[in-house]
Amino acid sequence: MTMFYRSLARFSVILLVGLFLVSCIPSSDRISHILRSLPVPSNSSMLARQDGVRQGSEDACFFPYTKLLYGSNDSIEAVHEFYQTALAASSWQVYSDELVAPGDFTWKKDKAFRLFLSTMPDLDFPPETVAKARNDYGTVYFLVISYADRHARTKCLGETE
């Protein structure tokens, strides 16, 4: 019986250390992981990327993000339909609130990730990059993927568990 308790104690310690290490994954790595699994239409080309952190109203409220600018010769309707279908198959849910403008689309996954699709990259990317993209492609859009840990979601966004 003592051998059983030793084995159980070892297993418990290993499990706790593993859970601790998983919870210590940096936010940027979590976003990178999601980006690797994010579907992209075959006719879309990534033209620019920006990584950053948005600060909330409290010091503990920060939201890392990655912005990706794409050009495509597909219509925005075809791009949206692609994301609608592909993201639903990857467990993303359509999300909307009063901050989502008409013509923009938002999804969320696992409470922590939000994905925003918009055709108005003018304020988010350098003007020369956007102008060249519009010259080279029929459709220019960008994605923003952001991450909010449990603390940021409950304390800063007012979400409940």
HELIX and SHEET records of a PDB file:
HELIX    1   1 THR A    2  SER A   23  1                                  22    
HELIX    2   2 SER A   27  SER A   37  1                                  11    
HELIX    3   3 ILE A   76  ALA A   89  1                                  14    
HELIX    4   4 PRO A  127  ASP A  136  1                                  10    
HELIX    5   5 ARG A  150  HIS A  151  1                                   2    
HELIX    6   6 ALA A  152  CYS A  156  3                                   5    
SHEET    1   A 6 SER A  44  GLN A  55  0                                        
SHEET    2   A 6 PHE A  62  SER A  72 -1                                        
SHEET    3   A 6 THR A 139  TYR A 147 -1                                        
SHEET    4   A 6 PHE A 113  SER A 118 -1                                        
SHEET    5   A 6 PHE A 105  LYS A 109 -1                                        
SHEET    6   A 6 GLN A  93  TYR A  95 -1                                        
END                                                                             
